[in-house]
């Protein structure tokens, strides 16, 4: 008998009333805004109402450097959350909302998998409560206000060649990456070059994720820099008188969404900032609610520990004031074998036959990546737990190799079969996390706020990426100097780079050392509160592949959605 699809498993599940799910967290019905029977928003008043409850232990789930297929971070997060019940603990899970770009592109869904899923998966992957649409509308309102300002005389003196604010859309569409606006007659606006990014890459999305209240969000929206004058002075959304309307559009979107797992563990789903150019973590307001809702709050950071976890520690925690107690590092046999440099994994193509054969030596050959990512967690004073996300074709000898590697550098290890067995398959992992959280911690940032922007970049590059040095293009140096001059030097840095290597070069596998990180450009997300140096070519508007998931997602004869996975 074949293993059922994620959608089949989700459809067979029985959902508990959301009032019961909320009650597990101490949240009463008066704090819920129902969106049908299966979904609700949580009012921000819950933060104050829950303030007297004990704080949960705070756990972030990250990973070794993933293959292009991903290594099951979300599934592990969900499985771990479910497993806490199996060892007598209460957990709350906090996740990003998936973008519909990847849903209709490669992934086909992002709700976890197997018997460790968030349900209902159709709602999670398609619109949810419309937060992404609110971000899109608020962002594009500001875009319209920029072009309207130009049309009516450009009183603020925006330099047409230094306008940094583009437009966004939650669809993969490469044809919109670079466009010309204002074509036509005199009344059709000022002609200039601009383009579209995917909504997850919007600074408004990053602001949603990092705001601590409506008032904080409103202030951050006002600080958005849309471009610069010819003298290099920033022009903001506040100066364009757009921030108030943007905040009004975002009024409902700032309320976190409440869902549940297959085993009825509460799940807060909120915000979905891009993992490459933004910090790639779920919202602070979601965590401020979840931290008072159980014994453990388990959240997920995008990509590997060199990216999402580094930004979780240095950007999200710096903004929230919350300190993590442990970090789970997801590892798979196939990813470690890929880091040996012997195999190439391509989305849409079968895995190489040799990669699937039993060979613990190939696992050991890729061990440097696991060791370095454990080190990247420890640099921040956080206890690491390696979760071996077990696949059906794995061999015990390969799991043992991972265990030996991780234990040799002082990390706890657990094999987890949560995909096929749900929460009970992650019970060993849950126990290891409990033990790690009970250890004394000494959390610390990778750099100080008072460091210069270049010093911050260099500390991340050398401590986390293993680089020997950092070089800067003349444009990047000029931009960073301008940001320091404009008072942005105290902001954290969010280095935009490939997620397929610890370095900034996707072709370098394992844990490269001695390499050079080159910063070709730097941009400032002043409203969100970080500067992002760009290393390599970062695509902020993905394209669709030859056979996108959109080509198979449909209704069946019974009106049920098919094609999501």
Secondary structure, 3 states (H helix, E strand, C coil): CCCCCHHHHHHHCCCCCHHHHHHHCCCCHHHEEECCCCCEEECCHHHHHCCCCCCCEEEEEEECCCCCCCCCHHHHHHHHHHHHHHCCCCEEEEECCCCHHHHHCCCCCCCEECCEEEECHHHHHCCCCCHHHHHHHHHHHHHHHHHHHHHCCCCCCEEEEEECCCEEECCCCHHHCCEEECCCCHHHCCCEEECEEEHHHCHHHHHHHHCCCHHHHHHHHHHCEEEEECCCCEEECCCCCCHHHHHHHCCCCCCCEEEEECCCCEEEECCCCCCCCCCCECCHHHHHHHCCCCCEEEEEECCCHHHHHHHHHHHHHHHHCCCCCEEEEEECHHHHHHCCCCCCCCCCCCCCHHHHCCCHHHHHHCHHHHHHHHHHHHCCCCEEEEEEECCCCCCHHHHHHHHHHHHHCCCEEEEECHHHHHHHHHHHHHHHHHHHHCCCCCCCCCCCCCCCHHHHHHHHHHHCCCCCEEEECHHHHHHHHHHHHCCCCCCEECCECCCCCCCCCCCCCCCCCCCEEEECEEEEECCCCEEEEECCCCCCCCCCCCCCHHHCCEECCCCCEECCC
